[in-house]
Amino acid sequence: MIAASASQAPSAAAVRWSVVLLCALVAFLDGFDTQAVGPAAKAISASLGVPLSAFGLVFSASQIGFVIGAMLFSTLGDRFGRKRLLVAATATFAVCSLATAVSDSLAVLLAARFIEGLGLGGASPNFVSLASEYSAPAQRARVVTSLWAAVPLGGMVAAFASSVMLPALGWRAIFIVGCAAPLALTLALVRFLPESREVTGTAAKAATQARPAPIAELFTQGRAGLTVWLWLASFMTWSGLIVMAFWTPALLQRAGQPGGVAASVLGLNNAGGVVGTILVAATLTRVRPHHALTAALALSGVFLAAMGWFSADAAKLALVATLAGFFASAAGGALLAVSAASYPQDARATGVGWALGVGRIGAVAAPAATGLLVARDWPVAEVYLAIAASFLLAAASVVMLTRASRPSLAPSSTSQNI
């Protein structure tokens, strides 16, 4: 009987790939729900009777929620189990997507996006940490970076779905889909996703209760300087990523592009992100993640600026938007790999979550600041230059982060440390 039960148990490889697949699905829906509001902004503005410039507040509300969710859920996940917190986070952003669909005023919309941000922020560090934990050591940097490709893939689907659904079904239909899919996934997570190894078993639970608070581990054993530069790089990177995702449709329409073209350009931007993240991930067994991240950030700045220069030329715009997405999303994935590599397993979700949370503090301010630029009638090209500057400053921060990093994070030993 025991032998029969053992033979029916899933293999380690099967468990590993099921965890990565489930985490990738959460990442996909995270990307879908995050970016669905961008293409729908103009339609929501007309429906609720609020100026388009007010959507800077709407975008920022979700990012405030993301900051709190990333920091809170990551620390709780390291303490009480990443599966539990991931399930709760996924259910939260599912329900709040429905709340977005039934919003009838700016106040309700702001509340729905804020609480949805809590779920989106809480999901990210926990799915990254679970996928990292269950991946083979030599493949962790590649898996973590590749996993991030699911986020722009979800954004790409949201953009293309919006271009079809907005004229046919209206903006509310997008968010109803954004509710149904993660609710179904929540049930799958409960049924099939294993819990963190370190919170299973009596000995593991005792060790969890005995160790210091995970946040303290981010500043011990020579990690203080590394943490500060990582947070600054994350702050600037996520400022640029979120503004690019949220404001691109509205900015391009302001430059004279039709709504369908603007949504399609955002879709191409996300498609480039999917390809870029996967291709950069494939290099991380040969190139140090820090160096790949620096190059991706610098090139993101170049192509974001080019989006402003070519905003009135649909063909050139499509090309540079695809390349901007290629490098910007790759930078986001490489930043996660660097974050996960920087901390021990028992503080990994906290390290990733706080880096994401600090990054999203920038993303809280940046959409609102962009709204002010729009309200002041800044030319579209100059707005894109401001977005590009955030990526260039992030690249400079990563150069300093590389100097502060421990020698053990070199490619030859990365797999042992992440």
ABEGO torsion letter per residue (X at the ends): XAAAAAAABBBAAAAAAAAAAAAAAAAAAAAAAAAAAAAAAAAAAAAAGBBAAAAAAAAAAAAAAAAAAAAAAAAAAAAAEAAAAAAAAAAAAAAAAAAAAABABAAAAAAAAAAAAAAAAAAAAAAAAAAAAABBAAAAAAAAAAAAAAAAAAAAAAAAAAAAAAAAAEAAAAAAAAAAAAAAAAAAAAAABBBBAAABEAAAAAAAAABBBAAAAAABGGAAAAAAAAAAAAAAAAAAAAAAAAAAAAAAAAAGBBAAAAAAAAAAAAAAAAAAAAAAAAAAAABBAAAAAAAAAAAAAAAAAAAAAAAABAAAAAAAAAAAAAAAAAAAAAAAAAAAAABBAAAAAAAAAAAAAAAAAAAAAAAAAAAAAAAAGBBAAAAAAAAAAAAAAAAAAAAAAAAABBAAABAAAAAAAX
